[in-house]
Amino acid sequence: MEPVLSLCGMRCDLCLAYHPNLVAHPENAQFLSDGWEKYFGFQIPPEQIHCDGCFATGNPTLDDECPVRPCVTERGLADCAACEDYVCKKLEQRLTRFEDIQAKFDAPIPEEDRRLFILPYENADRLKAIRDGQG
């Protein structure tokens, strides 16, 4: 699958909740729910895990309260990196850095957990690279 970026720079194609991934592996919903709880502190019931991505019509994402999607859409931008207000308070609410998550734990996060539960959402460096013309 080609890389699919959300409006805030997350990698939809790597996310287990992204519709094509969930269709291919529906058994991952509980696994993902548990991983989100462990690393991000929230849990979504497995039967509610489903995301079509920011670019689908209607309300296709899990995050009904995302402040980024309506902002970027209203401004007609490709993503937050193209915004003159980068980095704004709305984006700050959604920025994810591995180092920040790792700092919450006493032991190193296993590489497989990082790949499955954190890497798809590590958008801070990704957006910066896009903004700097390297992404």
N, C-alpha and C positions, 0 to 999 in steps of 0.2 A: 504494500500500500504506500502511495506517495505521502509525504509529510502533509498533514492537515493542521494548520495553526488556527487557534481561536483568536478572537479579537484582542485578547490580553496576552497573547503569545504562548499559550499552553499548547501542547502537542496532542490534539484530539486522537490522531491515529495511534498513539501509544497508550491511550487511556482505555482501561478495560470496560468502562461504562459507555464508550462510543458505540453507537448502534451496530456498525459492521462487526466490531470485535465481540460485542455481546451476543449477536446472532450466531457467530461462529463458536462461542464458548459461553453459553448461558450459565454454566456451573460456576463461572467466575464471579457472579454477583455477590454471593455471600463472602467469598474470599476478599473482594474489593471492599465491601462494607466493613469488614474487620480491619483491613489495612488502613482505611481512612480514619477509623476510630483510633487506632494505635498511633498514627503519625500526625493526624490533623485534629484529633479530638472531637470529631463528630461522626455520627453513624446514621446512615440512611438504610432503611430496611431493603433487603435484596430485591424484593418485588417492585420497589420504586426506583431502582437503578436503571436508568436508560437516558441516553443523551444523543441527540441528532447533530449537535454542534451549534455554534453561534449563527451560522449562516442559513440554517433552516428557518422556514417561516413559522409564525405563531410563537409558542413558548416551548421550544424544543429541548431546553437544557434542564439539568437538575437544579440549578441555582436560580430560583425564581426572583431572588433579591439581588442579583448581580448588578452592581452599579455601572460596570464597564460596558456591557453589551448595548444598552440603550444610548449611552453617551457616544460611543464610536459610531453606531448606526446613524444617529441623528446628525453627526458631523460629516457623514459620508466618507469615512476614512477606511483604509484597509485594515488597520490595527492601531493600537495605542502608540506604537513607535512613530507613526506619522503625525501625531498630534503636537500642536504648538505648545500645549500645556503639559507635555511629558516631563516628568512624572507628577501626576496630580494625586489628590487625596483619594479619588475613586480607585485609581490603579494601585496605589499603595496598599489598599485593603486586600488586593488580590495578588500582590507580588510574592513569589515563592523562591526561596534560596535554600539549597540543600544544607548549607552551613547553619542556617537559622534553625532548621529542623533537627539536625544532628546535635546542636548545642543543648537540646532538651533531654538528651539521653546520656547515660553514664558510659555506655558501651557503643562501639561503632555500629552503625546501621548496616546490616548485611547487604551486599551488593545486589542480590536478587530483590530484596525489599525496595531498595532505592529504584531499581529499574521498573518495578511494577507499580509502586505506590507513590513515588516522589518525582522521578524523572519526567513523566508526562506534564507535570504542573510547575516545573522549574522554569518559570518564565522571565525572571529578572535579567539574567545574562542573555537569554535569547532575544528579548526586546532590545536590549542595549546593542547587541550585535547587528540587529536589523537597522536600528537607528544610526549606527556608525557605518552602515553600508557593507557590513561583513556577513550579514545573515541571509 
